């Protein structure tokens, strides 16, 4: 523990302000979706817990956390494996039901993966200015790919895809040669070609790989009007956001989620509530806050005193950007519907705490970006 008053000069207070403003948007969105359930007041409590965890992370040099990375990774893997034997919730084995809260270990695993891969990649920088080779790329892909596959088994496609965003951003910052991205893209294309072949010529095998409800989500995404039941949520979301127009209906003036016409408006579709109540202007301000958050994290990554810190920031950027784009995109038909929450906005303790923890890691890197005199 080495928090010194001198480090506070390097603390990114603008990020703190952004988090507080996101908390205000979260309160507005959740209260507009579930006014009688007190979820918005519970979210304030979770925000307080989140800031407490963020503060604790700042107390320790991120290198000391990095020294524990492989042990944390192993612990996370045990949690991911163990949850597969837990009772299913919403047709997925993704939660430990602890009574006072439901804990999703995949949220914690995102943090462990980012720190572990950052630790691994930083070792290659002992070879000055050398780009990544297969000896570094393959282990990095495996470190992310193994938990990704286990999360797919749960099944939780949305969360699994977040790990791909983390991998892409970290490999990009590590100066991975473009040829490896081309090879990776080709392999992914082959997977899609194989799925297309199975769908056309062997549907039984196709639906053993992809669950029928997952495929239905894709079909209803392209044409929600053709699927009255499956496309209902998307149609209601588009109606709600469109009805907000320029300035919105006002706080607590929304009707779609408040009356239950937009399911899970407090979590997955919280952006729908914000769009309806605050309109295009309010929604744009929220999107700007996310852009500004990413900008500040990019600055921290660039100013980091070592590549370990840069890789941590890069992984968090990939995680936040992917989740934000997917969540907002699915409410306006840009992306298929998944269960990915909107960072810092959607209701939920596990996701909110994990987001505060990774933000604490990034701010930790920023605080220690410069060598202090006499240290």
Secondary structure, 3 states (H helix, E strand, C coil): CCCCHHHHCCCCHHHHHHHHHHHHHHHHHHHHHCCCCCHHHHHHHHHHHHHHHHHHHHCCCHHHHHCCHHHHHHHHHHHHHHHCCCCCECCECCCEECCCCEECHHHHHHHHHHHHHHHHHHHHHHCCCCCECHHHHHHHHHHHHHHHHHHHHCCCHHHHHHHHHHHHHHHHHCCECHHHHHHHHHHHHHHHHHHHHHHHHCHHHHHHHCCHHHHHHHHHHHCHHHCCCCCHHHHHHHHHHHHHCCCCCCCCCCCCCCCCCCCCCCCCCHHHHHHHHHHHHHHHHHHHHHHHHHHHHHHHHHHCCCHHHHHHHHHHHHHHHHHHHHHHHHHCCCCCCCCCCCCCCCCCHHHHHHHHHHHHHHHHHHHCCCCCCCC
